[in-house]
Amino acid sequence: MTEIATFAGGCFWCMVSPFDEQPGIIEVTSGYTGGHKENPTYEEVCSDTTGHYEAVQIAFDPDIFPYKKLLEIFLQQIDPTDEGGQFNDRGLSYRTAIFYHTEEQREMAENAKAELAASGRFQKPIVTKILPASPFYRAEEKHQDYYKKMPFHYNHYREGSGRAKFIRENWKKRKSDEDLKKELTPIQFDVTRKNATEPPFKNEYWNNTEEGIYVDIISGEPLFSSLDQYDAGCGWPSFTKPLRRYELEERFDTSHGMRRIEVRSKTSDSHLGHVFDDGPGPDRARYCINSAALRFVPKNKLQEEGYSQFLKLFTK
């Protein structure tokens, strides 16, 4: 069964990657909704003359990825107290809203908004609107999957607009190094906080063959699946792709006299490893990751540990 969810969270470039490539997410489309003009163009919507919001429409399987989880992700991508736009993007088209398609979605959205208001996380009122869904117009092709087509510009825009900083400060609270030293083993701390590299072939997961997912040792965010793991012969866990591309950050690394692309976890700002272009998949990516930066959750523990949405990956 497929359902539809529609969210407006400011610039739609930034609202695709948080939902994309998740289990149960069938398609994420950028477009325009909530206004009066049929088939508007990007320029018309940005002129604030059409009444439309920039939005994303998500086709999803609720049995795998429930609507309540979509709401949670959406609210953690925005400033729900801003009436005039989002971050550096100002104007009516950049306002936030939840467009409900069923009465059940409306009730869940109202509950999520009330819970956020009662949480005390924000000192100002929650102003994100909850509106009935209206015709949705697909945006021009150049705006679809922008984070994949223009990754450098997308990452620069997300940081420069103030969105990434806001999310880090309000939703992604990080533990201090002092606290982490008490929780992590010495090698885990050195890898994640000091950019160290563990010995090849002498780490926990380099030859793991059990089914499950790998999560960030600090934040618990899902990062990789055993289904995408392969033996690259290097002595570290290697993967052809991440579970959530938006959870990874890539940086140019010239340490040790080499030119490499470092991979970090956005939520915890942990060093994970590096990505190379000699992998076996169509993208040629090989994510070479330190076991010490990961925690493995076996398939039979996914439900118990709150990762039930990934069970579908292992259903044959």
Contacts in CASP RR format, 6 or more apart in sequence:
PFRMAT RR
TARGET T0000
AUTHOR 0000-0000-0000
METHOD contacts of the structure
MODEL  1
MTEIATFAGGCFWCMVSPFDEQPGIIEVTSGYTGGHKENPTYEEVCSDTT
GHYEAVQIAFDPDIFPYKKLLEIFLQQIDPTDEGGQFNDRGLSYRTAIFY
HTEEQREMAENAKAELAASGRFQKPIVTKILPASPFYRAEEKHQDYYKKM
PFHYNHYREGSGRAKFIRENWKKRKSDEDLKKELTPIQFDVTRKNATEPP
FKNEYWNNTEEGIYVDIISGEPLFSSLDQYDAGCGWPSFTKPLRRYELEE
RFDTSHGMRRIEVRSKTSDSHLGHVFDDGPGPDRARYCINSAALRFVPKN
KLQEEGYSQFLKLFTK
1 61 0 8 1.000
1 62 0 8 1.000
1 63 0 8 1.000
2 26 0 8 1.000
2 59 0 8 1.000
2 60 0 8 1.000
2 61 0 8 1.000
3 59 0 8 1.000
3 60 0 8 1.000
3 61 0 8 1.000
3 62 0 8 1.000
3 67 0 8 1.000
3 101 0 8 1.000
3 102 0 8 1.000
4 57 0 8 1.000
4 58 0 8 1.000
4 59 0 8 1.000
4 60 0 8 1.000
4 101 0 8 1.000
4 133 0 8 1.000
5 57 0 8 1.000
5 58 0 8 1.000
5 60 0 8 1.000
5 67 0 8 1.000
5 70 0 8 1.000
5 101 0 8 1.000
5 105 0 8 1.000
6 33 0 8 1.000
6 55 0 8 1.000
6 56 0 8 1.000
6 57 0 8 1.000
6 58 0 8 1.000
6 98 0 8 1.000
6 99 0 8 1.000
6 101 0 8 1.000
6 133 0 8 1.000
6 136 0 8 1.000
7 15 0 8 1.000
7 55 0 8 1.000
7 56 0 8 1.000
7 58 0 8 1.000
7 70 0 8 1.000
7 74 0 8 1.000
7 97 0 8 1.000
7 98 0 8 1.000
7 99 0 8 1.000
8 33 0 8 1.000
8 53 0 8 1.000
8 54 0 8 1.000
8 55 0 8 1.000
8 56 0 8 1.000
8 95 0 8 1.000
8 96 0 8 1.000
8 97 0 8 1.000
8 98 0 8 1.000
8 99 0 8 1.000
9 15 0 8 1.000
9 53 0 8 1.000
9 54 0 8 1.000
9 55 0 8 1.000
9 56 0 8 1.000
9 74 0 8 1.000
9 77 0 8 1.000
9 78 0 8 1.000
9 86 0 8 1.000
9 94 0 8 1.000
9 95 0 8 1.000
9 96 0 8 1.000
9 97 0 8 1.000
10 53 0 8 1.000
10 54 0 8 1.000
10 78 0 8 1.000
10 85 0 8 1.000
10 86 0 8 1.000
10 89 0 8 1.000
10 93 0 8 1.000
10 94 0 8 1.000
10 95 0 8 1.000
10 96 0 8 1.000
11 54 0 8 1.000
11 86 0 8 1.000
11 89 0 8 1.000
11 94 0 8 1.000
11 157 0 8 1.000
11 161 0 8 1.000
12 30 0 8 1.000
12 31 0 8 1.000
12 54 0 8 1.000
12 55 0 8 1.000
12 56 0 8 1.000
12 139 0 8 1.000
12 143 0 8 1.000
13 30 0 8 1.000
13 143 0 8 1.000
13 146 0 8 1.000
13 147 0 8 1.000
13 154 0 8 1.000
13 157 0 8 1.000
14 77 0 8 1.000
14 147 0 8 1.000
14 154 0 8 1.000
14 157 0 8 1.000
14 158 0 8 1.000
14 161 0 8 1.000
14 163 0 8 1.000
15 30 0 8 1.000
15 55 0 8 1.000
15 56 0 8 1.000
15 74 0 8 1.000
15 77 0 8 1.000
16 28 0 8 1.000
16 30 0 8 1.000
16 56 0 8 1.000
16 145 0 8 1.000
16 146 0 8 1.000
16 147 0 8 1.000
17 147 0 8 1.000
17 154 0 8 1.000
17 245 0 8 1.000
17 246 0 8 1.000
18 73 0 8 1.000
18 74 0 8 1.000
18 76 0 8 1.000
18 77 0 8 1.000
18 246 0 8 1.000
19 25 0 8 1.000
19 28 0 8 1.000
19 56 0 8 1.000
19 58 0 8 1.000
19 70 0 8 1.000
19 73 0 8 1.000
20 28 0 8 1.000
20 145 0 8 1.000
20 147 0 8 1.000
20 245 0 8 1.000
20 246 0 8 1.000
21 243 0 8 1.000
21 244 0 8 1.000
21 245 0 8 1.000
22 65 0 8 1.000
22 244 0 8 1.000
22 309 0 8 1.000
23 64 0 8 1.000
23 65 0 8 1.000
23 309 0 8 1.000
23 310 0 8 1.000
23 312 0 8 1.000
23 313 0 8 1.000
24 60 0 8 1.000
24 61 0 8 1.000
24 64 0 8 1.000
24 65 0 8 1.000
24 309 0 8 1.000
24 312 0 8 1.000
25 58 0 8 1.000
25 59 0 8 1.000
25 60 0 8 1.000
25 65 0 8 1.000
26 59 0 8 1.000
26 60 0 8 1.000
26 61 0 8 1.000
27 58 0 8 1.000
27 59 0 8 1.000
28 56 0 8 1.000
28 57 0 8 1.000
28 58 0 8 1.000
28 59 0 8 1.000
29 56 0 8 1.000
29 57 0 8 1.000
29 58 0 8 1.000
29 59 0 8 1.000
29 136 0 8 1.000
29 138 0 8 1.000
29 139 0 8 1.000
29 144 0 8 1.000
30 54 0 8 1.000
30 55 0 8 1.000
30 56 0 8 1.000
30 138 0 8 1.000
30 139 0 8 1.000
30 143 0 8 1.000
30 144 0 8 1.000
30 146 0 8 1.000
31 54 0 8 1.000
31 55 0 8 1.000
31 56 0 8 1.000
31 57 0 8 1.000
31 136 0 8 1.000
31 137 0 8 1.000
31 138 0 8 1.000
31 139 0 8 1.000
31 143 0 8 1.000
32 40 0 8 1.000
32 45 0 8 1.000
32 50 0 8 1.000
32 52 0 8 1.000
32 53 0 8 1.000
32 54 0 8 1.000
32 55 0 8 1.000
32 93 0 8 1.000
32 136 0 8 1.000
32 137 0 8 1.000
32 139 0 8 1.000
33 52 0 8 1.000
33 53 0 8 1.000
33 55 0 8 1.000
33 57 0 8 1.000
33 99 0 8 1.000
33 133 0 8 1.000
33 134 0 8 1.000
33 135 0 8 1.000
33 136 0 8 1.000
33 137 0 8 1.000
34 51 0 8 1.000
34 52 0 8 1.000
34 53 0 8 1.000
34 55 0 8 1.000
34 97 0 8 1.000
34 99 0 8 1.000
34 131 0 8 1.000
34 134 0 8 1.000
34 135 0 8 1.000
35 50 0 8 1.000
35 51 0 8 1.000
35 52 0 8 1.000
35 53 0 8 1.000
35 134 0 8 1.000
36 50 0 8 1.000
36 51 0 8 1.000
37 44 0 8 1.000
37 49 0 8 1.000
37 50 0 8 1.000
37 51 0 8 1.000
37 52 0 8 1.000
38 135 0 8 1.000
38 137 0 8 1.000
39 137 0 8 1.000
40 50 0 8 1.000
40 52 0 8 1.000
40 137 0 8 1.000
41 140 0 8 1.000
42 139 0 8 1.000
42 140 0 8 1.000
42 143 0 8 1.000
44 50 0 8 1.000
45 51 0 8 1.000
45 52 0 8 1.000
45 54 0 8 1.000
45 93 0 8 1.000
46 93 0 8 1.000
48 91 0 8 1.000
48 92 0 8 1.000
48 93 0 8 1.000
50 93 0 8 1.000
51 92 0 8 1.000
51 93 0 8 1.000
52 93 0 8 1.000
52 137 0 8 1.000
53 92 0 8 1.000
53 93 0 8 1.000
53 94 0 8 1.000
53 95 0 8 1.000
53 97 0 8 1.000
54 93 0 8 1.000
54 94 0 8 1.000
54 139 0 8 1.000
55 97 0 8 1.000
55 99 0 8 1.000
55 136 0 8 1.000
57 136 0 8 1.000
58 70 0 8 1.000
60 67 0 8 1.000
60 70 0 8 1.000
64 309 0 8 1.000
64 312 0 8 1.000
65 309 0 8 1.000
66 309 0 8 1.000
67 104 0 8 1.000
67 105 0 8 1.000
67 108 0 8 1.000
68 108 0 8 1.000
68 112 0 8 1.000
69 309 0 8 1.000
71 98 0 8 1.000
71 108 0 8 1.000
71 109 0 8 1.000
71 112 0 8 1.000
72 112 0 8 1.000
74 98 0 8 1.000
75 112 0 8 1.000
75 116 0 8 1.000
75 128 0 8 1.000
76 167 0 8 1.000
76 171 0 8 1.000
77 163 0 8 1.000
77 167 0 8 1.000
78 86 0 8 1.000
78 96 0 8 1.000
78 128 0 8 1.000
79 86 0 8 1.000
79 87 0 8 1.000
79 96 0 8 1.000
79 166 0 8 1.000
79 170 0 8 1.000
80 96 0 8 1.000
80 113 0 8 1.000
80 116 0 8 1.000
80 122 0 8 1.000
80 126 0 8 1.000
80 127 0 8 1.000
80 128 0 8 1.000
81 122 0 8 1.000
81 124 0 8 1.000
81 125 0 8 1.000
81 126 0 8 1.000
81 127 0 8 1.000
82 96 0 8 1.000
82 127 0 8 1.000
83 95 0 8 1.000
83 127 0 8 1.000
84 90 0 8 1.000
84 91 0 8 1.000
84 92 0 8 1.000
84 94 0 8 1.000
84 95 0 8 1.000
85 91 0 8 1.000
85 92 0 8 1.000
85 94 0 8 1.000
85 95 0 8 1.000
85 96 0 8 1.000
86 94 0 8 1.000
86 95 0 8 1.000
86 96 0 8 1.000
86 161 0 8 1.000
86 163 0 8 1.000
87 161 0 8 1.000
87 162 0 8 1.000
87 163 0 8 1.000
87 166 0 8 1.000
88 160 0 8 1.000
88 161 0 8 1.000
88 162 0 8 1.000
89 161 0 8 1.000
95 129 0 8 1.000
96 127 0 8 1.000
96 128 0 8 1.000
96 129 0 8 1.000
97 128 0 8 1.000
97 129 0 8 1.000
97 130 0 8 1.000
97 131 0 8 1.000
98 109 0 8 1.000
98 113 0 8 1.000
98 128 0 8 1.000
98 129 0 8 1.000
98 130 0 8 1.000
98 131 0 8 1.000
99 131 0 8 1.000
99 132 0 8 1.000
99 133 0 8 1.000
99 134 0 8 1.000
100 106 0 8 1.000
100 109 0 8 1.000
100 130 0 8 1.000
100 131 0 8 1.000
100 132 0 8 1.000
100 133 0 8 1.000
101 133 0 8 1.000
106 130 0 8 1.000
106 132 0 8 1.000
109 130 0 8 1.000
110 130 0 8 1.000
113 126 0 8 1.000
113 128 0 8 1.000
113 130 0 8 1.000
116 122 0 8 1.000
116 126 0 8 1.000
117 125 0 8 1.000
117 126 0 8 1.000
121 170 0 8 1.000
122 170 0 8 1.000
138 144 0 8 1.000
142 149 0 8 1.000
146 154 0 8 1.000
147 154 0 8 1.000
147 245 0 8 1.000
147 246 0 8 1.000
155 249 0 8 1.000
158 164 0 8 1.000
159 165 0 8 1.000
164 266 0 8 1.000
168 174 0 8 1.000
172 219 0 8 1.000
172 266 0 8 1.000
172 267 0 8 1.000
172 268 0 8 1.000
174 267 0 8 1.000
174 268 0 8 1.000
174 269 0 8 1.000
175 183 0 8 1.000
175 218 0 8 1.000
177 189 0 8 1.000
177 193 0 8 1.000
180 189 0 8 1.000
180 192 0 8 1.000
180 193 0 8 1.000
180 218 0 8 1.000
181 189 0 8 1.000
184 192 0 8 1.000
184 217 0 8 1.000
184 218 0 8 1.000
185 292 0 8 1.000
187 196 0 8 1.000
187 198 0 8 1.000
187 292 0 8 1.000
188 217 0 8 1.000
188 292 0 8 1.000
188 293 0 8 1.000
190 196 0 8 1.000
190 292 0 8 1.000
191 197 0 8 1.000
191 198 0 8 1.000
191 271 0 8 1.000
191 290 0 8 1.000
191 292 0 8 1.000
191 293 0 8 1.000
192 217 0 8 1.000
192 218 0 8 1.000
192 268 0 8 1.000
192 270 0 8 1.000
192 271 0 8 1.000
192 272 0 8 1.000
192 292 0 8 1.000
192 293 0 8 1.000
193 270 0 8 1.000
193 271 0 8 1.000
194 271 0 8 1.000
195 255 0 8 1.000
195 262 0 8 1.000
195 271 0 8 1.000
196 271 0 8 1.000
197 273 0 8 1.000
197 290 0 8 1.000
198 236 0 8 1.000
198 290 0 8 1.000
198 291 0 8 1.000
198 292 0 8 1.000
200 206 0 8 1.000
200 234 0 8 1.000
200 235 0 8 1.000
200 236 0 8 1.000
201 235 0 8 1.000
203 235 0 8 1.000
203 236 0 8 1.000
203 237 0 8 1.000
203 290 0 8 1.000
203 291 0 8 1.000
203 292 0 8 1.000
204 291 0 8 1.000
204 292 0 8 1.000
204 296 0 8 1.000
205 214 0 8 1.000
205 237 0 8 1.000
205 291 0 8 1.000
205 294 0 8 1.000
205 296 0 8 1.000
206 235 0 8 1.000
206 236 0 8 1.000
206 237 0 8 1.000
206 291 0 8 1.000
207 231 0 8 1.000
207 235 0 8 1.000
208 226 0 8 1.000
208 229 0 8 1.000
208 237 0 8 1.000
208 296 0 8 1.000
209 226 0 8 1.000
210 226 0 8 1.000
210 296 0 8 1.000
210 298 0 8 1.000
210 299 0 8 1.000
211 226 0 8 1.000
211 227 0 8 1.000
211 298 0 8 1.000
211 299 0 8 1.000
211 314 0 8 1.000
212 225 0 8 1.000
212 226 0 8 1.000
212 296 0 8 1.000
212 297 0 8 1.000
212 298 0 8 1.000
212 299 0 8 1.000
212 302 0 8 1.000
212 310 0 8 1.000
212 314 0 8 1.000
213 222 0 8 1.000
213 223 0 8 1.000
213 224 0 8 1.000
213 225 0 8 1.000
213 226 0 8 1.000
213 243 0 8 1.000
213 296 0 8 1.000
213 297 0 8 1.000
213 302 0 8 1.000
213 307 0 8 1.000
213 310 0 8 1.000
213 313 0 8 1.000
214 222 0 8 1.000
214 223 0 8 1.000
214 224 0 8 1.000
214 225 0 8 1.000
214 226 0 8 1.000
214 237 0 8 1.000
214 289 0 8 1.000
214 294 0 8 1.000
214 295 0 8 1.000
214 296 0 8 1.000
214 297 0 8 1.000
215 221 0 8 1.000
215 222 0 8 1.000
215 223 0 8 1.000
215 294 0 8 1.000
215 295 0 8 1.000
215 297 0 8 1.000
215 307 0 8 1.000
216 223 0 8 1.000
216 247 0 8 1.000
216 265 0 8 1.000
216 267 0 8 1.000
216 268 0 8 1.000
216 270 0 8 1.000
216 293 0 8 1.000
216 294 0 8 1.000
216 295 0 8 1.000
217 270 0 8 1.000
217 292 0 8 1.000
217 293 0 8 1.000
217 294 0 8 1.000
217 295 0 8 1.000
218 265 0 8 1.000
218 268 0 8 1.000
218 270 0 8 1.000
219 265 0 8 1.000
219 267 0 8 1.000
219 268 0 8 1.000
219 270 0 8 1.000
220 295 0 8 1.000
221 244 0 8 1.000
221 247 0 8 1.000
221 265 0 8 1.000
221 267 0 8 1.000
221 268 0 8 1.000
222 243 0 8 1.000
222 244 0 8 1.000
222 247 0 8 1.000
222 307 0 8 1.000
222 310 0 8 1.000
223 242 0 8 1.000
223 243 0 8 1.000
223 244 0 8 1.000
223 247 0 8 1.000
223 248 0 8 1.000
223 265 0 8 1.000
223 272 0 8 1.000
223 289 0 8 1.000
223 294 0 8 1.000
224 237 0 8 1.000
224 239 0 8 1.000
224 242 0 8 1.000
224 243 0 8 1.000
224 287 0 8 1.000
224 289 0 8 1.000
224 294 0 8 1.000
225 239 0 8 1.000
225 243 0 8 1.000
225 310 0 8 1.000
225 313 0 8 1.000
226 296 0 8 1.000
227 313 0 8 1.000
227 314 0 8 1.000
228 239 0 8 1.000
228 240 0 8 1.000
228 241 0 8 1.000
228 242 0 8 1.000
228 243 0 8 1.000
229 237 0 8 1.000
229 238 0 8 1.000
229 239 0 8 1.000
230 238 0 8 1.000
230 239 0 8 1.000
230 240 0 8 1.000
230 280 0 8 1.000
231 238 0 8 1.000
232 238 0 8 1.000
232 279 0 8 1.000
232 286 0 8 1.000
232 288 0 8 1.000
234 288 0 8 1.000
236 288 0 8 1.000
236 289 0 8 1.000
236 290 0 8 1.000
236 291 0 8 1.000
237 288 0 8 1.000
237 289 0 8 1.000
237 290 0 8 1.000
237 291 0 8 1.000
237 294 0 8 1.000
238 279 0 8 1.000
238 286 0 8 1.000
238 287 0 8 1.000
238 288 0 8 1.000
238 289 0 8 1.000
239 286 0 8 1.000
239 287 0 8 1.000
239 289 0 8 1.000
240 279 0 8 1.000
240 280 0 8 1.000
240 281 0 8 1.000
240 283 0 8 1.000
240 285 0 8 1.000
240 286 0 8 1.000
240 287 0 8 1.000
241 283 0 8 1.000
241 285 0 8 1.000
241 287 0 8 1.000
242 248 0 8 1.000
242 287 0 8 1.000
243 310 0 8 1.000
246 266 0 8 1.000
247 265 0 8 1.000
247 266 0 8 1.000
247 267 0 8 1.000
248 263 0 8 1.000
248 264 0 8 1.000
248 265 0 8 1.000
248 266 0 8 1.000
248 272 0 8 1.000
249 263 0 8 1.000
249 264 0 8 1.000
249 265 0 8 1.000
249 266 0 8 1.000
250 261 0 8 1.000
250 262 0 8 1.000
250 263 0 8 1.000
250 264 0 8 1.000
250 275 0 8 1.000
251 261 0 8 1.000
251 262 0 8 1.000
251 264 0 8 1.000
252 259 0 8 1.000
252 260 0 8 1.000
252 261 0 8 1.000
252 262 0 8 1.000
253 259 0 8 1.000
253 260 0 8 1.000
253 261 0 8 1.000
253 262 0 8 1.000
253 274 0 8 1.000
254 260 0 8 1.000
260 274 0 8 1.000
260 276 0 8 1.000
261 274 0 8 1.000
261 275 0 8 1.000
261 276 0 8 1.000
262 271 0 8 1.000
262 273 0 8 1.000
262 274 0 8 1.000
263 272 0 8 1.000
263 273 0 8 1.000
263 274 0 8 1.000
263 275 0 8 1.000
263 287 0 8 1.000
263 289 0 8 1.000
264 270 0 8 1.000
264 271 0 8 1.000
264 272 0 8 1.000
265 272 0 8 1.000
265 293 0 8 1.000
270 293 0 8 1.000
271 290 0 8 1.000
271 293 0 8 1.000
272 287 0 8 1.000
272 289 0 8 1.000
272 290 0 8 1.000
272 293 0 8 1.000
272 294 0 8 1.000
273 287 0 8 1.000
273 288 0 8 1.000
273 289 0 8 1.000
273 290 0 8 1.000
273 293 0 8 1.000
274 287 0 8 1.000
274 288 0 8 1.000
275 285 0 8 1.000
275 286 0 8 1.000
275 287 0 8 1.000
275 288 0 8 1.000
276 285 0 8 1.000
276 286 0 8 1.000
276 288 0 8 1.000
277 284 0 8 1.000
277 285 0 8 1.000
277 286 0 8 1.000
278 284 0 8 1.000
278 286 0 8 1.000
279 285 0 8 1.000
279 286 0 8 1.000
280 286 0 8 1.000
297 305 0 8 1.000
297 307 0 8 1.000
299 311 0 8 1.000
299 314 0 8 1.000
302 308 0 8 1.000
302 310 0 8 1.000
302 311 0 8 1.000
303 311 0 8 1.000
END
